[in-house]
Amino acid sequence: MSEQTLIIVKPDAVKRNLAEEILSRFEKKGFTISKQKTLNFTTEMANEFYSAHSAKPFFDELVSFITSGEVVAAIIEGDNAVSRTREIIGHTNPKEASSGTIRGDFGISITENSIHASDSSESFDKEVDVIF
């Protein structure tokens, strides 16, 4: 079943010039990039984007990090995009992510883990409205 999902190459990966490599991994897996843009999150955008985590102790760190530099956002399309993308990006903690996943290969820490991907079609609908 073809569906869409959102990925965001985070500031740590953009600063290391990894955006093109990361996006190409999705294309090599058969996904199509239907929209893409480079942007800087404002604090307001970040607060809305991460609102599901607003009560958690790491919320301020998330907002501070995502607003710290440019990101590359993309809507990708393909069969079972949400679940397949989650497999491609790997575990949130790069130390627990498998080699060959984006976070396993490029992640630095739980916060600086190189990529965000929507975890459900509901999250995609909310997140894409903030970005696009």
SENULUM-936522 format. One record per residue (C-alpha): x, y, z; residue in three letters; residue number from 1. Coordinates in steps of 0.5 Angstrom, whole numbers, padded with zeros to 4 digits. Layout:
+-------+-------+-------+------+-----+
|    px |    py |    pz | rest |  nr |
+-------+-------+-------+------+-----+
|     X |     Y |     Z |  ALA | NUM |
...
+-------+-------+-------+------+-----+
END
This chain:
+-------+-------+-------+------+-----+
|    px |    py |    pz | rest |  nr |
+-------+-------+-------+------+-----+
|  0000 |  0000 |  0000 |  MET |   1 |
|  0003 |  0007 | -0002 |  SER |   2 |
|  0003 |  0012 |  0003 |  GLU |   3 |
|  0007 |  0018 |  0005 |  GLN |   4 |
|  0011 |  0020 |  0011 |  THR |   5 |
|  0016 |  0026 |  0013 |  LEU |   6 |
|  0023 |  0025 |  0014 |  ILE |   7 |
|  0028 |  0031 |  0017 |  ILE |   8 |
|  0035 |  0031 |  0017 |  VAL |   9 |
|  0037 |  0034 |  0023 |  LYS |  10 |
|  0042 |  0040 |  0024 |  PRO |  11 |
|  0048 |  0035 |  0026 |  ASP |  12 |
|  0047 |  0031 |  0020 |  ALA |  13 |
|  0046 |  0038 |  0016 |  VAL |  14 |
|  0053 |  0041 |  0019 |  LYS |  15 |
|  0056 |  0034 |  0017 |  ARG |  16 |
|  0054 |  0035 |  0010 |  ASN |  17 |
|  0050 |  0028 |  0010 |  LEU |  18 |
|  0043 |  0030 |  0008 |  ALA |  19 |
|  0044 |  0028 |  0001 |  GLU |  20 |
|  0047 |  0021 |  0003 |  GLU |  21 |
|  0041 |  0020 |  0008 |  ILE |  22 |
|  0036 |  0022 |  0002 |  LEU |  23 |
|  0039 |  0018 | -0003 |  SER |  24 |
|  0038 |  0012 |  0002 |  ARG |  25 |
|  0031 |  0012 |  0001 |  PHE |  26 |
|  0031 |  0013 | -0006 |  GLU |  27 |
|  0035 |  0007 | -0007 |  LYS |  28 |
|  0030 |  0003 | -0003 |  LYS |  29 |
|  0025 |  0005 | -0008 |  GLY |  30 |
|  0022 |  0011 | -0005 |  PHE |  31 |
|  0020 |  0018 | -0009 |  THR |  32 |
|  0022 |  0024 | -0006 |  ILE |  33 |
|  0015 |  0029 | -0007 |  SER |  34 |
|  0017 |  0035 | -0003 |  LYS |  35 |
|  0024 |  0037 |  0000 |  GLN |  36 |
|  0026 |  0044 |  0003 |  LYS |  37 |
|  0031 |  0047 |  0007 |  THR |  38 |
|  0029 |  0051 |  0013 |  LEU |  39 |
|  0031 |  0053 |  0020 |  ASN |  40 |
|  0026 |  0051 |  0025 |  PHE |  41 |
|  0023 |  0057 |  0029 |  THR |  42 |
|  0022 |  0056 |  0037 |  THR |  43 |
|  0014 |  0056 |  0035 |  GLU |  44 |
|  0015 |  0051 |  0030 |  MET |  45 |
|  0019 |  0047 |  0034 |  ALA |  46 |
|  0014 |  0047 |  0040 |  ASN |  47 |
|  0008 |  0045 |  0036 |  GLU |  48 |
|  0012 |  0040 |  0032 |  PHE |  49 |
|  0014 |  0036 |  0039 |  TYR |  50 |
|  0008 |  0038 |  0042 |  SER |  51 |
|  0007 |  0031 |  0044 |  ALA |  52 |
|  0013 |  0031 |  0048 |  HIS |  53 |
|  0012 |  0038 |  0052 |  SER |  54 |
|  0011 |  0034 |  0059 |  ALA |  55 |
|  0017 |  0030 |  0058 |  LYS |  56 |
|  0024 |  0032 |  0061 |  PRO |  57 |
|  0028 |  0033 |  0055 |  PHE |  58 |
|  0023 |  0037 |  0051 |  PHE |  59 |
|  0027 |  0044 |  0052 |  ASP |  60 |
|  0033 |  0040 |  0049 |  GLU |  61 |
|  0029 |  0037 |  0043 |  LEU |  62 |
|  0027 |  0045 |  0042 |  VAL |  63 |
|  0034 |  0048 |  0043 |  SER |  64 |
|  0037 |  0042 |  0038 |  PHE |  65 |
|  0032 |  0043 |  0032 |  ILE |  66 |
|  0033 |  0050 |  0032 |  THR |  67 |
|  0040 |  0050 |  0033 |  SER |  68 |
|  0041 |  0050 |  0025 |  GLY |  69 |
|  0039 |  0048 |  0018 |  GLU |  70 |
|  0035 |  0042 |  0017 |  VAL |  71 |
|  0033 |  0038 |  0011 |  VAL |  72 |
|  0025 |  0036 |  0011 |  ALA |  73 |
|  0022 |  0031 |  0005 |  ALA |  74 |
|  0016 |  0028 |  0004 |  ILE |  75 |
|  0017 |  0021 |  0001 |  ILE |  76 |
|  0012 |  0016 | -0002 |  GLU |  77 |
|  0012 |  0009 | -0003 |  GLY |  78 |
|  0010 |  0002 |  0000 |  ASP |  79 |
|  0009 |  0002 |  0007 |  ASN |  80 |
|  0013 |  0008 |  0008 |  ALA |  81 |
|  0012 |  0009 |  0015 |  VAL |  82 |
|  0014 |  0003 |  0018 |  SER |  83 |
|  0019 |  0002 |  0012 |  ARG |  84 |
|  0022 |  0008 |  0014 |  THR |  85 |
|  0022 |  0007 |  0021 |  ARG |  86 |
|  0026 |  0001 |  0020 |  GLU |  87 |
|  0031 |  0005 |  0015 |  ILE |  88 |
|  0033 |  0010 |  0021 |  ILE |  89 |
|  0034 |  0005 |  0026 |  GLY |  90 |
|  0033 |  0006 |  0034 |  HIS |  91 |
|  0033 |  0013 |  0037 |  THR |  92 |
|  0039 |  0012 |  0041 |  ASN |  93 |
|  0045 |  0011 |  0036 |  PRO |  94 |
|  0048 |  0006 |  0041 |  LYS |  95 |
|  0043 |  0001 |  0040 |  GLU |  96 |
|  0041 |  0002 |  0033 |  ALA |  97 |
|  0044 | -0003 |  0028 |  SER |  98 |
|  0050 | -0002 |  0023 |  SER |  99 |
|  0047 |  0000 |  0016 |  GLY | 100 |
|  0041 |  0004 |  0019 |  THR | 101 |
|  0042 |  0012 |  0019 |  ILE | 102 |
|  0042 |  0013 |  0026 |  ARG | 103 |
|  0047 |  0007 |  0027 |  GLY | 104 |
|  0052 |  0010 |  0022 |  ASP | 105 |
|  0051 |  0017 |  0023 |  PHE | 106 |
|  0048 |  0018 |  0030 |  GLY | 107 |
|  0052 |  0022 |  0035 |  ILE | 108 |
|  0047 |  0021 |  0041 |  SER | 109 |
|  0040 |  0021 |  0043 |  ILE | 110 |
|  0038 |  0028 |  0041 |  THR | 111 |
|  0044 |  0028 |  0035 |  GLU | 112 |
|  0041 |  0022 |  0032 |  ASN | 113 |
|  0041 |  0025 |  0025 |  SER | 114 |
|  0034 |  0024 |  0023 |  ILE | 115 |
|  0027 |  0025 |  0025 |  HIS | 116 |
|  0021 |  0021 |  0021 |  ALA | 117 |
|  0014 |  0021 |  0023 |  SER | 118 |
|  0012 |  0015 |  0027 |  ASP | 119 |
|  0005 |  0014 |  0024 |  SER | 120 |
|  0000 |  0017 |  0019 |  SER | 121 |
| -0003 |  0021 |  0024 |  GLU | 122 |
|  0004 |  0024 |  0026 |  SER | 123 |
|  0005 |  0025 |  0019 |  PHE | 124 |
| -0001 |  0029 |  0018 |  ASP | 125 |
|  0000 |  0034 |  0024 |  LYS | 126 |
|  0008 |  0034 |  0023 |  GLU | 127 |
|  0007 |  0036 |  0015 |  VAL | 128 |
|  0003 |  0042 |  0017 |  ASP | 129 |
|  0008 |  0045 |  0021 |  VAL | 130 |
|  0013 |  0044 |  0016 |  ILE | 131 |
|  0010 |  0045 |  0009 |  PHE | 132 |
+-------+-------+-------+------+-----+
END
